[in-house]
Amino acid sequence: SGVSGEITNIGTIIMPNGAEIKTIEIESDGLQTVCPDIEPPVVTNADELYAAVRKSGLVGLGGAGFPVSIKLNFSPEKHVDTLVINGAECEPYLTADYREMMEYPEDIVEGTRFVMETLGLKRAIIGIEGNKPAAIKRLGEIIKERSLNDRMCVLKLGTSYPHGAEKVLIKACTNRAVPVGKIPADAGCVVLNITSVSFISKYVRTGMPLVSKR
């Protein structure tokens, strides 16, 4: 739940796709009291990262809503070596990811480092469109401050649609092509939205699951 309070009703609702799901209605007490069961997860390897992200409820915050844990659970036979962080807004004029870059750049860099190292990947590329120079500069500074230049970089992308699409982004960042009908792992890449990786950093630190989004 995104609020603390009292449960007032348990019912059902029809979703836009016609599916019927259970709902829990909560009357907020305005206190935002954190559940005492909340605690940071223990993550020391890829399996624990997969389990923690699955438990957190994280789905892609770039808009598609794909479960991030599935992206992280790739087969070793895929030979994935690159983490691509999607800092290109999925549509023109959107600024949600840009605000995340400006307000939580440390979480973005730390989340990227944590995922990259936990999954045993060789490098990470943060792709950001050129119309966000302040974000490119700030993230680049933090990467340098933390001596991550040899494994992580910010790549300035052209400002054009649809750089936010996974396959287009992978091509722009790595010059690899995802085979027809395949997924990014088949091109040796894992792609995460910049706000998603920022959330992972916060979740590992606090244990607070996904209860809000921009």
Backbone bond lengths (Angstrom), bond angles and torsions (degrees), N, CA, C in turn:
res aa  C-N    CA-C-N  psi(-1)  N-CA   C-N-CA  omega(-1)  CA-C   N-CA-C  phi
1 S - - - 1.460 - - 1.520 110.60 -
2 G 1.313 115.94 145.32 1.458 121.03 176.97 1.515 112.67 -85.50
3 V 1.330 118.38 -4.17 1.461 121.97 -179.99 1.522 109.35 -137.31
4 S 1.339 116.15 160.04 1.459 120.63 170.17 1.527 107.20 -101.84
5 G 1.309 117.30 151.30 1.452 119.79 -178.50 1.508 112.09 162.16
6 E 1.326 115.88 -150.77 1.458 122.02 -176.09 1.524 111.03 -117.14
7 I 1.334 116.06 133.53 1.460 120.13 175.90 1.530 108.75 -71.65
8 T 1.335 115.39 124.83 1.464 120.39 -177.93 1.520 113.21 -108.15
9 N 1.336 116.51 -17.69 1.465 117.95 -179.58 1.518 110.50 -165.33
10 I 1.330 116.42 145.55 1.459 122.88 171.22 1.515 106.72 -122.95
11 G 1.325 116.50 120.74 1.462 119.87 -176.08 1.508 111.52 -145.82
12 T 1.317 116.21 -151.31 1.466 122.10 178.95 1.526 109.08 -136.28
13 I 1.320 114.70 160.30 1.458 120.77 177.48 1.522 108.38 -145.37
14 I 1.320 115.91 148.65 1.465 121.21 176.89 1.523 108.78 -92.95
15 M 1.314 117.13 122.42 1.458 122.81 179.01 1.525 110.68 -79.20
16 P 1.343 117.59 164.41 1.467 120.71 179.94 1.530 113.87 -56.15
17 N 1.353 116.86 -27.37 1.464 119.84 -179.91 1.529 112.38 -87.06
18 G 1.331 116.61 4.68 1.458 120.66 178.01 1.511 114.55 92.35
19 A 1.333 117.99 -7.95 1.464 121.40 -179.21 1.529 110.23 -73.84
20 E 1.310 115.71 142.64 1.459 121.51 177.29 1.523 109.04 -101.43
21 I 1.331 116.85 123.94 1.463 119.82 -178.23 1.529 109.85 -128.11
22 K 1.314 115.13 158.58 1.460 120.80 177.61 1.529 110.63 -76.02
23 T 1.328 116.00 146.53 1.460 121.09 177.19 1.525 109.65 -128.91
24 I 1.314 114.58 149.15 1.464 121.24 174.44 1.526 107.16 -123.15
25 E 1.315 116.78 117.86 1.452 121.33 179.51 1.524 109.10 -93.97
26 I 1.343 115.89 130.72 1.458 121.76 -178.02 1.517 109.92 -123.90
27 E 1.307 116.46 128.94 1.460 121.41 173.72 1.524 107.75 -89.30
28 S 1.325 116.57 114.15 1.464 120.82 -174.98 1.522 111.39 -66.14
29 D 1.340 115.22 140.88 1.462 119.95 174.96 1.527 111.70 -93.75
30 G 1.345 115.97 -1.23 1.459 120.59 177.83 1.523 114.68 75.75
31 L 1.310 117.93 2.71 1.463 121.09 -175.20 1.524 113.17 -94.93
32 Q 1.348 116.31 -21.92 1.469 121.27 -177.68 1.532 111.38 51.67
33 T 1.314 116.80 44.57 1.452 121.97 177.74 1.526 110.60 -70.03
34 V 1.319 116.15 127.08 1.459 120.51 -178.02 1.528 109.70 -77.03
35 C 1.320 116.24 135.39 1.463 121.73 178.49 1.530 109.43 -58.18
36 P 1.322 118.29 133.47 1.474 120.89 -178.59 1.529 113.58 -64.92
37 D 1.334 117.05 -15.76 1.460 119.89 179.53 1.523 112.54 -78.97
38 I 1.343 117.56 -11.35 1.458 121.33 -177.28 1.524 110.29 -70.09
39 E 1.327 116.81 125.90 1.456 122.00 175.17 1.522 109.18 -154.89
40 P 1.317 117.72 150.53 1.464 121.20 -178.82 1.522 111.44 -59.60
41 P 1.336 117.57 139.34 1.464 120.08 178.44 1.525 111.11 -75.43
42 V 1.313 115.88 156.03 1.467 121.00 174.31 1.520 107.50 -94.17
43 V 1.316 116.47 115.47 1.468 120.90 -177.30 1.521 108.87 -129.77
44 T 1.332 116.00 112.33 1.466 120.75 179.70 1.524 112.50 -125.49
45 N 1.341 117.22 -7.29 1.461 119.77 179.95 1.523 110.23 -151.52
46 A 1.314 116.64 177.00 1.462 121.88 -175.19 1.528 112.65 -62.30
47 D 1.328 116.96 -40.43 1.464 120.01 -179.52 1.522 111.30 -64.06
48 E 1.320 116.43 -40.75 1.465 119.98 178.99 1.520 111.17 -69.95
49 L 1.333 117.76 -33.39 1.466 120.66 175.95 1.521 109.98 -65.11
50 Y 1.330 116.05 -45.82 1.470 120.88 178.08 1.525 110.81 -57.07
51 A 1.331 116.58 -46.42 1.465 121.10 -178.10 1.522 111.30 -66.71
52 A 1.331 116.90 -40.61 1.466 120.57 -178.69 1.518 111.40 -66.48
53 V 1.326 116.79 -44.62 1.460 120.39 -179.39 1.527 110.23 -66.02
54 R 1.324 116.63 -37.49 1.467 120.15 177.41 1.531 110.24 -63.23
55 K 1.333 116.00 -43.05 1.461 120.59 -179.81 1.525 111.80 -67.12
56 S 1.323 117.10 -30.49 1.468 121.23 -177.56 1.524 112.70 -69.22
57 G 1.342 116.23 -19.80 1.460 119.77 -178.19 1.512 113.77 82.94
58 L 1.340 117.20 13.79 1.458 120.17 -176.76 1.520 112.28 -70.10
59 V 1.315 115.45 123.26 1.466 122.46 168.15 1.516 106.47 -118.11
60 G 1.326 117.05 156.15 1.456 121.25 -175.02 1.521 112.42 -49.24
61 L 1.339 116.86 121.12 1.458 120.66 -177.24 1.522 112.94 -87.81
62 G 1.333 116.88 7.49 1.455 119.89 175.68 1.519 112.20 -82.05
63 G 1.315 117.66 -9.46 1.461 119.82 177.01 1.511 114.46 130.59
64 A 1.332 117.87 -30.23 1.463 120.18 -174.97 1.528 112.47 -75.27
65 G 1.318 117.25 -28.24 1.454 120.61 177.66 1.516 115.02 74.29
66 F 1.345 117.41 23.31 1.470 121.25 -179.67 1.533 108.90 -78.24
67 P 1.347 118.38 134.23 1.472 120.72 -179.99 1.527 111.97 -58.08
68 V 1.328 116.46 120.37 1.462 121.17 -175.47 1.523 111.82 -67.27
69 S 1.326 117.17 -31.14 1.465 119.33 -178.69 1.525 111.77 -59.24
70 I 1.329 116.89 -33.78 1.463 120.59 179.51 1.524 110.34 -66.87
71 K 1.335 116.98 -37.82 1.466 120.43 177.81 1.526 111.15 -62.43
72 L 1.325 115.84 -35.27 1.463 120.23 -176.46 1.518 112.91 -80.37
73 N 1.315 117.52 -14.57 1.462 121.88 -175.41 1.530 111.14 -98.62
74 F 1.322 115.97 57.85 1.460 120.59 -178.84 1.524 111.14 -89.33
75 S 1.312 115.79 157.47 1.461 121.74 -179.09 1.528 110.84 -77.33
76 P 1.338 117.89 141.06 1.473 120.93 177.36 1.524 112.52 -57.44
77 E 1.333 116.62 -26.49 1.466 120.32 -179.76 1.529 112.65 -66.30
78 K 1.319 116.57 -14.47 1.473 120.27 -179.44 1.531 111.70 -75.52
79 H 1.339 116.83 -19.01 1.472 121.92 -179.35 1.525 111.60 55.46
80 V 1.319 116.21 48.16 1.458 121.28 178.66 1.530 109.27 -72.30
81 D 1.338 116.76 129.60 1.464 120.51 -179.00 1.521 113.93 -129.94
82 T 1.333 117.24 -5.68 1.465 120.42 -172.84 1.520 112.21 -130.14
83 L 1.331 115.94 131.71 1.458 122.47 172.97 1.522 107.63 -102.16
84 V 1.325 116.33 119.92 1.471 121.54 178.96 1.527 108.10 -106.86
85 I 1.321 116.03 123.18 1.457 121.42 179.88 1.523 108.78 -102.19
86 N 1.324 114.99 122.57 1.464 121.62 -173.94 1.526 111.02 -86.66
87 G 1.340 115.66 100.62 1.459 121.15 176.70 1.509 112.29 -105.42
88 A 1.336 116.58 16.07 1.465 121.44 176.57 1.520 107.48 -98.05
89 E 1.328 116.94 120.30 1.462 119.32 178.96 1.523 108.82 -57.27
90 C 1.351 116.50 143.96 1.462 119.87 -174.76 1.530 112.38 -71.62
91 E 1.332 117.60 -20.31 1.464 121.36 178.59 1.529 109.38 -138.13
92 P 1.331 117.70 151.79 1.473 120.19 176.89 1.527 111.39 -59.78
93 Y 1.305 115.79 147.34 1.475 125.17 175.84 1.528 114.79 76.21
94 L 1.334 118.50 -3.38 1.453 119.37 174.77 1.536 109.54 -76.65
95 T 1.330 117.26 148.19 1.468 120.43 -179.49 1.528 112.92 -135.63
96 A 1.344 118.42 12.24 1.464 120.65 -178.45 1.524 111.42 -61.57
97 D 1.329 117.06 -49.60 1.464 120.02 -179.60 1.528 110.73 -67.59
98 Y 1.329 116.72 -34.07 1.468 120.30 178.50 1.524 110.55 -62.13
99 R 1.331 116.65 -42.65 1.461 119.36 178.71 1.529 111.00 -64.49
100 E 1.329 117.16 -35.94 1.467 120.44 176.84 1.527 109.99 -62.41
101 M 1.319 116.58 -41.14 1.464 121.37 179.77 1.520 111.31 -63.45
102 M 1.318 116.83 -39.23 1.459 120.71 -176.77 1.529 112.19 -80.24
103 E 1.319 117.70 -30.48 1.455 120.92 -175.37 1.532 113.11 -94.08
104 Y 1.336 117.39 -30.57 1.467 120.53 -176.90 1.527 111.99 -132.43
105 P 1.328 118.77 49.79 1.471 119.42 -177.89 1.524 113.06 -63.98
106 E 1.344 116.95 -33.63 1.472 119.69 179.53 1.526 110.92 -64.55
107 D 1.339 117.06 -40.05 1.465 120.28 178.41 1.520 110.84 -65.31
108 I 1.323 117.46 -36.54 1.467 120.82 179.44 1.528 110.63 -63.98
109 V 1.319 116.37 -47.97 1.468 120.10 -179.56 1.529 110.59 -66.30
110 E 1.341 117.08 -43.74 1.461 120.16 -179.29 1.525 110.95 -66.34
111 G 1.333 117.27 -41.76 1.457 120.55 178.30 1.519 111.59 -63.00
112 T 1.327 116.01 -40.20 1.462 121.03 177.95 1.521 110.39 -63.70
113 R 1.330 116.48 -46.60 1.465 120.26 178.79 1.517 111.09 -61.19
114 F 1.325 116.63 -44.56 1.454 121.01 -176.77 1.524 111.47 -62.80
115 V 1.323 117.52 -47.00 1.466 121.08 179.87 1.526 110.36 -64.77
116 M 1.334 116.24 -45.25 1.463 121.03 -178.90 1.530 110.93 -58.43
117 E 1.323 117.03 -48.65 1.457 120.48 -176.54 1.522 112.15 -73.12
118 T 1.325 117.21 -37.94 1.465 119.57 -179.51 1.522 111.48 -66.68
119 L 1.331 116.75 -34.39 1.461 120.39 179.40 1.534 111.87 -86.33
120 G 1.327 117.00 -5.62 1.457 120.26 179.12 1.513 113.84 72.22
121 L 1.332 117.30 33.38 1.459 121.61 -179.29 1.530 110.44 -88.39
122 K 1.325 116.44 152.56 1.457 120.93 -174.78 1.512 113.28 -80.38
123 R 1.341 117.32 -31.74 1.465 119.03 -174.47 1.521 111.16 -153.04
124 A 1.337 114.26 163.05 1.459 121.01 175.79 1.527 108.45 -135.06
125 I 1.320 115.70 137.78 1.463 121.56 179.23 1.518 108.28 -124.41
126 I 1.323 116.26 122.28 1.461 121.35 177.86 1.523 107.69 -100.22
127 G 1.334 116.96 108.63 1.460 121.63 -177.54 1.520 111.01 -92.42
128 I 1.337 116.55 120.79 1.465 122.07 -179.23 1.528 108.83 -131.23
129 E 1.315 116.51 134.24 1.466 119.57 179.32 1.522 111.16 -66.22
130 G 1.325 115.33 148.94 1.462 121.88 -174.20 1.511 116.03 -64.82
131 N 1.337 117.43 -11.45 1.468 118.79 178.81 1.530 112.19 -84.19
132 K 1.328 116.94 13.08 1.465 122.13 177.44 1.532 109.21 -126.42
133 P 1.341 117.76 58.96 1.471 120.87 -174.76 1.520 114.18 -61.56
134 A 1.341 117.73 -34.43 1.467 119.99 -179.43 1.525 110.86 -65.53
135 A 1.338 116.29 -38.85 1.465 120.43 179.14 1.528 110.73 -69.04
136 I 1.319 116.70 -42.35 1.462 121.35 178.56 1.530 110.16 -59.49
137 K 1.329 115.92 -44.41 1.463 120.87 -179.30 1.527 111.44 -64.80
138 R 1.329 116.93 -47.38 1.470 120.55 -175.07 1.522 111.71 -65.70
139 L 1.330 117.36 -45.49 1.466 119.41 179.97 1.522 110.69 -65.62
140 G 1.328 116.28 -37.84 1.465 119.96 177.18 1.516 112.13 -62.02
141 E 1.340 116.19 -38.77 1.460 121.08 179.15 1.529 111.17 -64.58
142 I 1.336 116.53 -42.96 1.459 120.21 -178.40 1.528 110.56 -66.98
143 I 1.330 116.79 -40.48 1.469 120.53 177.39 1.525 110.19 -59.15
144 K 1.326 116.04 -42.56 1.466 120.39 179.42 1.520 111.02 -67.74
145 E 1.346 117.50 -43.13 1.461 121.61 -179.88 1.526 111.53 -59.24
146 R 1.327 116.65 -33.75 1.459 120.77 -176.80 1.535 112.35 -95.89
147 S 1.332 116.23 10.89 1.473 122.60 175.92 1.524 111.98 55.51
148 L 1.326 115.62 44.44 1.461 120.72 179.80 1.528 112.38 -106.36
149 N 1.339 116.59 8.49 1.463 120.97 -174.21 1.512 114.30 -57.10
150 D 1.334 117.02 -29.76 1.453 119.48 -176.27 1.523 112.80 -75.90
151 R 1.353 117.12 -14.54 1.467 120.01 -177.24 1.523 113.50 -125.76
152 M 1.321 117.41 -12.75 1.453 120.78 -174.22 1.526 110.14 -138.98
153 C 1.333 116.52 141.72 1.458 119.29 178.29 1.525 110.19 -149.81
154 V 1.325 114.74 160.73 1.456 121.83 172.66 1.523 107.35 -103.54
155 L 1.318 116.59 127.13 1.453 121.33 -179.50 1.520 109.35 -109.80
156 K 1.319 116.30 122.01 1.459 121.68 178.07 1.528 109.16 -77.65
157 L 1.319 116.08 119.07 1.458 121.80 -179.23 1.525 110.96 -97.38
158 G 1.299 116.38 158.49 1.450 119.87 172.56 1.523 109.62 -66.09
159 T 1.312 116.17 149.78 1.463 119.80 -179.62 1.520 108.78 -89.16
160 S 1.307 115.17 86.06 1.472 119.29 -177.99 1.523 109.82 -151.47
161 Y 1.289 115.95 149.32 1.471 122.37 177.13 1.523 108.32 -85.85
162 P 1.344 122.05 137.87 1.466 127.43 6.65 1.525 112.54 -113.60
163 H 1.301 119.68 72.31 1.466 121.27 -179.45 1.525 112.19 -60.81
164 G 1.328 117.54 -20.68 1.450 120.30 179.77 1.516 114.24 -74.86
165 A 1.335 116.95 -12.31 1.464 120.60 178.22 1.531 109.31 -73.15
166 E 1.334 116.76 135.21 1.470 121.26 -173.53 1.522 114.00 -51.29
167 K 1.316 116.37 -51.51 1.470 119.23 -174.62 1.518 111.74 -67.22
168 V 1.336 116.51 -36.31 1.465 120.52 177.30 1.525 109.86 -67.19
169 L 1.320 116.26 -41.21 1.464 120.99 -179.68 1.526 111.47 -65.42
170 I 1.328 117.02 -43.11 1.465 120.67 178.91 1.524 110.82 -60.76
171 K 1.305 116.86 -42.34 1.461 121.17 178.59 1.523 110.89 -62.56
172 A 1.342 116.10 -43.12 1.459 120.63 -178.23 1.523 111.98 -68.35
173 C 1.329 116.99 -35.83 1.466 121.07 -175.21 1.524 114.12 -87.20
174 T 1.321 117.25 -32.84 1.472 120.58 -172.97 1.523 114.07 -123.67
175 N 1.335 116.56 -10.81 1.469 122.81 -174.36 1.529 112.17 62.82
176 R 1.352 115.36 23.16 1.459 120.40 175.03 1.520 108.92 -101.61
177 A 1.308 115.86 148.68 1.462 121.06 178.07 1.520 109.90 -109.41
178 V 1.320 116.57 131.30 1.458 120.73 175.44 1.521 108.13 -77.81
179 P 1.331 118.91 122.35 1.473 120.88 -178.55 1.520 111.84 -57.52
180 V 1.317 115.75 149.71 1.461 121.52 179.80 1.532 110.38 -56.18
181 G 1.307 115.67 130.26 1.451 120.44 179.36 1.512 115.28 78.12
182 K 1.340 116.94 5.20 1.461 121.54 -178.41 1.524 110.69 -107.78
183 I 1.329 116.02 -179.65 1.457 122.22 -178.84 1.526 109.71 -116.21
184 P 1.357 118.64 167.10 1.463 120.67 -178.42 1.523 114.79 -51.86
185 A 1.337 117.53 -34.58 1.468 119.95 -179.84 1.522 111.69 -60.00
186 D 1.335 117.04 -27.15 1.465 120.56 178.25 1.520 111.71 -71.71
187 A 1.343 116.67 -13.02 1.463 121.71 174.34 1.524 110.28 -107.41
188 G 1.329 116.08 15.10 1.454 121.01 177.12 1.517 114.78 76.31
189 C 1.334 117.04 22.71 1.461 120.22 -174.81 1.530 112.68 -130.04
190 V 1.322 114.67 151.09 1.461 123.09 166.71 1.518 105.63 -118.74
191 V 1.329 117.36 131.05 1.460 121.31 -179.07 1.525 109.51 -114.36
192 L 1.330 115.91 125.36 1.460 121.91 176.49 1.519 109.58 -125.73
193 N 1.318 116.51 141.66 1.459 121.20 174.45 1.521 109.96 -67.15
194 I 1.309 117.20 149.17 1.461 121.20 -174.89 1.529 112.23 -64.51
195 T 1.343 117.06 -33.72 1.459 120.17 177.78 1.528 110.67 -75.03
196 S 1.326 116.66 -31.19 1.467 120.44 177.08 1.526 111.10 -64.07
197 V 1.329 116.52 -44.75 1.464 119.79 -177.66 1.532 110.07 -71.09
198 S 1.323 116.61 -30.38 1.461 120.73 174.74 1.528 110.07 -65.34
199 F 1.336 115.94 -40.88 1.462 120.03 177.59 1.524 111.14 -62.81
200 I 1.329 117.62 -41.22 1.468 120.75 -179.55 1.527 110.26 -58.00
201 S 1.335 116.55 -41.48 1.466 120.33 178.19 1.524 110.68 -60.90
202 K 1.323 116.82 -45.48 1.464 121.01 -179.79 1.537 110.79 -65.99
203 Y 1.326 116.66 -40.19 1.463 120.76 -177.49 1.525 111.76 -66.27
204 V 1.323 116.83 -42.82 1.464 120.56 179.47 1.529 110.48 -64.53
205 R 1.323 115.72 -30.69 1.461 120.42 -178.96 1.529 112.90 -81.00
206 T 1.336 117.08 -36.08 1.469 120.97 -171.98 1.528 114.90 -115.25
207 G 1.336 117.93 -27.70 1.452 121.21 -175.91 1.518 113.42 83.87
208 M 1.346 117.43 0.64 1.467 120.32 179.80 1.531 109.72 -74.64
209 P 1.333 118.61 118.71 1.470 120.88 -178.64 1.528 111.58 -71.93
210 L 1.306 115.82 -179.71 1.463 120.49 -177.59 1.530 109.93 -75.64
211 V 1.332 115.89 102.87 1.456 120.78 -179.33 1.523 112.04 -120.94
212 S 1.328 117.18 1.73 1.462 120.09 179.12 1.524 109.53 -156.08
213 K 1.321 115.44 162.11 1.465 121.12 174.59 1.524 108.52 -154.77
214 R 1.323 115.94 162.57 1.463 119.69 179.11 1.506 109.67 -70.04
